Amino acid sequence: MKEGALREIPIFDGILKLHFVNKVLLKFYERSNNLRINDSLDRAINESKSEITKISSQKEKIYVLGNGPSLRESLRVGIKILKQNDLICVNYFSQSDMFENLKPKYYVVLDPHFTDKNSVEKQNCILTVKRINEKTTWELIIFIPDFMKEWSYFKEITNPYVKIIYFKTDCIDFLEDEMIEFKLAMDNRFFLKGCGITVLHAAIYLSLTLGYRKVYIIGADHSWHVDVRVDQNDNSLLSNYSHFYEEKRDWSRQSAFHGFSMTSLFESWVSVFKGHEKLKRYADFCKSEIYNASELSWIDIYERKKLGSE
């Protein structure tokens, strides 16, 4: 497999003018809570040296496949279109027969269960890796966060068609508002701390950073709030949310949100949606577009497209 370079985000070549940089540096100083500018800049520049093996996209378009239940319908109506384009799938997608059918180019994993050998999802983790190892007959690049490097089940993959690339998810945590442009220019590892980073965020981010100009997301339901119920006897929070490859769950105790309150759940969901707002700004900065082609989705920041209408 040939290795190219991730699209570099230019800093001073006509995108960031000198007066803008000066303004940004001033804000950077004001918000860094007594951290010296030089130290902060050095840290940001060092962080921009991504450890991702540098590869480039030869195509303009990519489809990001979330695992929401609406993906079933998207696969039914758009299978021919999807098979003709670059695809990036996430987490447990290999458990579906569509993994072999669609042959995605990229795979992103961002689930802490893969780092815990005693996880309640242990069997799902084992099955996911087993199917990737045994079923992949095409070149597949798997992106895994570096914090999973030492403990991931993916270390057991021996398939020569599979290449694993570790990416960074840490970033400078005091950047916000107008500072995002400076952050995007200086840090090619991830976007902003403080937003709810899900595997879908990571897949969209990586798609943009790989150079795709048009990113279409499907199966991005984000409908968790619809699938939550409060037990009227003891206030336990129950969920019957399921992924596209699963049967609809019942309202059993096995699906309870242990240790969570309704407040904490909605706070986390707010962070998730804010993360998409930041990704939209990142796409604008990259002069790229993100389209929501999901059959059902609560994400309202991206322009809507019908699968096949593009």
C-alpha positions as CSV (number, residue, x, y, z in Angstrom):
1,M,0.0,0.0,0.0
2,K,1.4,3.4,-0.9
3,E,1.7,5.9,1.8
4,G,1.1,9.6,1.1
5,A,0.6,12.5,3.4
6,L,-2.4,13.8,5.3
7,R,-3.5,17.1,4.0
8,E,-1.5,19.7,5.7
9,I,-3.5,22.6,7.1
10,P,-1.7,25.7,5.9
11,I,-1.0,28.3,8.5
12,F,0.4,31.4,6.8
13,D,-0.2,30.8,3.1
14,G,-3.0,33.2,2.6
15,I,-5.5,31.6,5.1
16,L,-4.3,33.2,8.3
17,K,-3.2,36.7,7.8
18,L,-0.6,38.3,10.0
19,H,-3.1,40.6,11.8
20,F,-5.4,37.7,12.5
21,V,-2.5,35.7,13.9
22,N,-1.5,38.6,16.2
23,K,-5.1,38.8,17.4
24,V,-5.2,35.1,18.0
25,L,-1.9,35.1,19.9
26,L,-3.1,37.8,22.1
27,K,-6.3,35.8,22.9
28,F,-4.1,32.8,23.4
29,Y,-2.2,34.6,26.1
30,E,-5.2,36.0,27.8
31,R,-6.9,32.6,28.1
32,S,-3.8,30.5,29.0
33,N,-4.0,31.3,32.7
34,N,-0.4,32.6,33.0
35,L,1.1,30.0,30.8
36,R,3.8,31.6,28.7
37,I,3.0,32.1,25.0
38,N,6.2,30.5,23.8
39,D,5.6,27.4,25.9
40,S,2.1,27.1,24.8
41,L,3.0,27.6,21.1
42,D,5.8,25.0,21.4
43,R,3.3,22.5,22.9
44,A,0.7,23.2,20.1
45,I,3.3,22.9,17.4
46,N,4.7,19.6,18.8
47,E,1.2,18.3,19.1
48,S,0.5,19.1,15.4
49,K,3.1,16.5,14.4
50,S,0.6,13.7,14.2
51,E,1.7,10.1,14.8
52,I,-0.8,8.9,12.3
53,T,0.9,7.2,9.4
54,K,0.4,9.7,6.6
55,I,-1.9,8.7,3.9
56,S,-3.8,10.7,1.3
57,S,-7.2,10.5,-0.3
58,Q,-7.4,10.3,-4.1
59,K,-11.1,10.7,-4.0
60,E,-13.3,13.7,-3.1
61,K,-16.2,11.8,-1.4
62,I,-16.4,9.5,1.6
63,Y,-19.3,8.0,3.5
64,V,-19.1,7.7,7.3
65,L,-21.3,4.8,8.6
66,G,-22.6,5.3,12.1
67,N,-24.1,2.2,13.8
68,G,-27.5,3.8,14.6
69,P,-30.6,1.8,13.8
70,S,-31.5,3.9,10.8
71,L,-28.4,2.5,9.0
72,R,-30.5,-0.6,8.2
73,E,-32.7,1.5,5.9
74,S,-29.7,3.4,4.4
75,L,-28.1,0.1,3.5
76,R,-31.3,-1.2,2.0
77,V,-31.8,1.8,-0.3
78,G,-28.2,2.8,-0.9
79,I,-26.1,-0.3,-1.1
80,K,-25.1,0.2,-4.8
81,I,-24.0,3.8,-4.1
82,L,-22.0,2.8,-1.0
83,K,-20.2,0.0,-2.8
84,Q,-18.9,2.5,-5.3
85,N,-17.4,4.9,-2.8
86,D,-14.8,5.1,0.0
87,L,-16.3,4.1,3.3
88,I,-15.3,4.5,6.9
89,C,-17.1,2.3,9.5
90,V,-16.9,2.3,13.3
91,N,-16.6,0.1,16.4
92,Y,-18.6,-3.2,16.1
93,F,-19.5,-2.9,12.4
94,S,-17.6,-6.0,11.5
95,Q,-20.3,-8.0,13.3
96,S,-22.6,-7.3,10.4
97,D,-22.4,-9.2,7.1
98,M,-22.3,-5.8,5.5
99,F,-18.6,-5.6,6.5
100,E,-17.7,-8.2,3.9
101,N,-20.2,-6.9,1.4
102,L,-19.2,-3.2,1.5
103,K,-15.5,-3.7,2.1
104,P,-14.9,-0.3,3.8
105,K,-11.5,1.4,3.3
106,Y,-11.2,2.6,6.9
107,Y,-12.3,1.5,10.3
108,V,-12.3,3.6,13.4
109,V,-12.5,2.3,17.0
110,L,-13.1,4.5,19.9
111,D,-14.7,2.4,22.6
112,P,-13.0,1.8,26.0
113,H,-14.5,-1.7,26.2
114,F,-11.7,-2.7,23.9
115,T,-9.1,-1.9,26.6
116,D,-10.8,-3.9,29.4
117,K,-10.5,-7.7,29.3
118,N,-13.2,-7.9,32.0
119,S,-15.7,-5.6,30.2
120,V,-19.3,-6.6,30.0
121,E,-18.8,-6.2,26.2
122,K,-15.9,-8.6,26.2
123,Q,-17.5,-11.1,23.8
124,N,-18.5,-8.3,21.5
125,C,-14.9,-7.1,21.4
126,I,-13.6,-10.6,20.8
127,L,-16.1,-11.2,18.0
128,T,-15.4,-7.8,16.3
129,V,-11.7,-8.4,16.2
130,K,-12.1,-12.1,15.2
131,R,-14.3,-11.1,12.2
132,I,-11.9,-8.4,11.0
133,N,-9.0,-10.8,11.3
134,E,-10.7,-13.6,9.5
135,K,-13.0,-11.9,7.0
136,T,-10.9,-9.0,5.6
137,T,-9.7,-9.8,2.1
138,W,-9.0,-6.2,1.0
139,E,-6.7,-3.5,2.3
140,L,-8.2,-2.0,5.4
141,I,-6.8,0.7,7.6
142,I,-8.0,0.7,11.2
143,F,-7.6,3.9,13.3
144,I,-7.3,3.4,17.0
145,P,-6.6,6.0,19.7
146,D,-3.2,5.8,21.2
147,F,-4.5,5.3,24.7
148,M,-5.7,1.9,23.6
149,K,-2.4,0.8,22.2
150,E,-1.2,-1.3,25.0
151,W,-4.4,-3.0,26.0
152,S,-6.4,-3.3,22.8
153,Y,-7.8,-6.6,21.5
154,F,-6.6,-5.4,18.1
155,K,-3.0,-6.3,19.0
156,E,-4.1,-9.8,18.2
157,I,-4.8,-9.1,14.5
158,T,-2.4,-11.0,12.2
159,N,-4.2,-10.4,8.9
160,P,-1.7,-8.9,6.4
161,Y,-4.4,-6.9,4.7
162,V,-5.1,-5.0,7.9
163,K,-3.0,-2.0,8.9
164,I,-3.4,-0.3,12.3
165,I,-2.8,3.4,12.7
166,Y,-2.8,5.0,16.2
167,F,-4.1,8.6,16.4
168,K,-4.0,11.1,19.2
169,T,-7.1,12.4,21.0
170,D,-5.5,14.7,23.5
171,C,-5.5,18.5,22.8
172,I,-5.1,21.9,24.4
173,D,-8.1,22.3,26.7
174,F,-8.3,26.1,27.0
175,L,-9.1,26.9,23.4
176,E,-12.7,28.0,22.6
177,D,-14.8,30.4,20.5
178,E,-12.6,32.4,18.1
179,M,-9.6,30.4,19.2
180,I,-10.7,27.4,17.2
181,E,-9.1,28.7,14.0
182,F,-5.7,28.9,15.6
183,K,-6.3,25.5,17.2
184,L,-7.1,23.9,13.8
185,A,-4.1,25.5,12.2
186,M,-1.7,24.4,14.9
187,D,-3.0,21.0,15.9
188,N,-3.5,18.2,13.4
189,R,-4.3,15.6,16.0
190,F,-7.8,16.3,17.1
191,F,-10.1,19.2,17.5
192,L,-11.2,20.4,21.0
193,K,-11.3,19.0,24.4
194,G,-14.5,19.5,26.3
195,C,-16.9,18.3,23.6
196,G,-18.4,14.9,23.7
197,I,-16.1,12.9,21.5
198,T,-17.8,9.8,20.1
199,V,-16.5,7.4,17.5
200,L,-18.6,9.2,14.9
201,H,-16.8,12.5,15.8
202,A,-13.5,10.7,15.3
203,A,-14.5,9.2,12.0
204,I,-15.7,12.5,10.6
205,Y,-12.6,14.3,11.8
206,L,-10.3,11.7,10.3
207,S,-12.2,11.8,7.0
208,L,-11.7,15.6,6.8
209,T,-8.0,15.3,7.8
210,L,-7.4,12.7,5.2
211,G,-8.4,15.2,2.6
212,Y,-12.0,14.3,1.6
213,R,-13.9,17.4,0.5
214,K,-17.4,15.9,0.9
215,V,-18.2,13.8,3.9
216,Y,-21.6,12.1,4.0
217,I,-22.7,10.6,7.3
218,I,-25.4,7.9,7.6
219,G,-26.7,5.9,10.5
220,A,-26.1,8.9,12.7
221,D,-29.3,8.7,14.7
222,H,-28.2,10.3,18.0
223,S,-31.6,9.4,19.3
224,W,-30.6,8.2,22.7
225,H,-32.9,10.6,24.5
226,V,-35.9,9.0,22.8
227,D,-34.9,5.6,24.0
228,V,-34.6,6.4,27.7
229,R,-37.2,5.7,30.3
230,V,-37.4,6.4,34.0
231,D,-38.5,3.4,36.1
232,Q,-41.5,4.7,38.0
233,N,-40.8,2.5,41.0
234,D,-37.2,3.4,41.8
235,N,-36.1,6.1,39.3
236,S,-33.6,3.8,37.5
237,L,-32.8,4.9,34.0
238,L,-33.5,2.3,31.4
239,S,-32.7,2.3,27.7
240,N,-33.8,0.1,24.7
241,Y,-31.4,1.8,22.3
242,S,-29.9,-0.7,19.8
243,H,-27.5,-0.6,16.9
244,F,-28.4,-1.5,13.4
245,Y,-26.9,-5.0,13.7
246,E,-28.8,-5.8,16.9
247,E,-32.4,-6.7,17.7
248,K,-34.4,-4.0,19.5
249,R,-33.7,-4.3,23.2
250,D,-36.4,-4.5,25.8
251,W,-36.6,-2.2,28.9
252,S,-34.8,-4.7,31.1
253,R,-32.4,-4.0,34.0
254,Q,-29.6,-5.1,31.8
255,S,-30.0,-1.9,29.8
256,A,-30.0,0.4,32.8
257,F,-27.7,3.5,33.0
258,H,-26.1,2.5,36.3
259,G,-24.6,5.5,38.1
260,F,-26.2,8.1,35.8
261,S,-28.9,10.7,36.5
262,M,-31.2,12.2,33.8
263,T,-29.2,15.4,34.3
264,S,-25.9,13.8,33.6
265,L,-27.2,12.0,30.5
266,F,-28.6,15.2,29.0
267,E,-25.4,17.1,29.8
268,S,-23.3,14.4,28.0
269,W,-25.7,14.6,25.0
270,V,-25.3,18.4,24.9
271,S,-21.6,17.9,24.7
272,V,-22.0,15.4,21.8
273,F,-24.0,17.9,19.8
274,K,-21.6,20.7,20.5
275,G,-18.9,18.4,19.2
276,H,-20.7,18.4,15.8
277,E,-20.8,22.2,15.8
278,K,-17.1,22.2,16.2
279,L,-16.6,19.7,13.5
280,K,-18.7,21.9,11.2
281,R,-16.4,24.7,11.8
282,Y,-13.4,22.5,11.2
283,A,-14.9,21.4,7.9
284,D,-15.5,25.1,6.9
285,F,-11.8,25.8,7.8
286,C,-10.7,22.9,5.6
287,K,-13.0,24.1,2.8
288,S,-14.9,20.8,3.0
289,E,-18.5,19.9,3.5
290,I,-20.3,17.5,5.9
291,Y,-23.7,16.3,4.8
292,N,-26.1,14.4,6.9
293,A,-27.7,11.7,4.7
294,S,-29.0,9.6,7.6
295,E,-32.6,8.3,7.2
296,L,-33.2,9.5,10.7
297,S,-31.0,11.8,12.7
298,W,-31.3,14.4,15.5
299,I,-28.1,16.2,14.3
300,D,-29.2,19.6,12.9
301,I,-25.9,21.3,12.2
302,Y,-25.1,19.6,8.9
303,E,-26.8,20.2,5.6
304,R,-29.3,17.4,4.8
305,K,-28.9,15.2,1.7
306,K,-30.9,12.2,0.6
307,L,-28.6,9.2,0.0
308,G,-28.2,8.9,-3.8
309,S,-29.3,12.5,-4.5
310,E,-25.7,14.0,-4.3
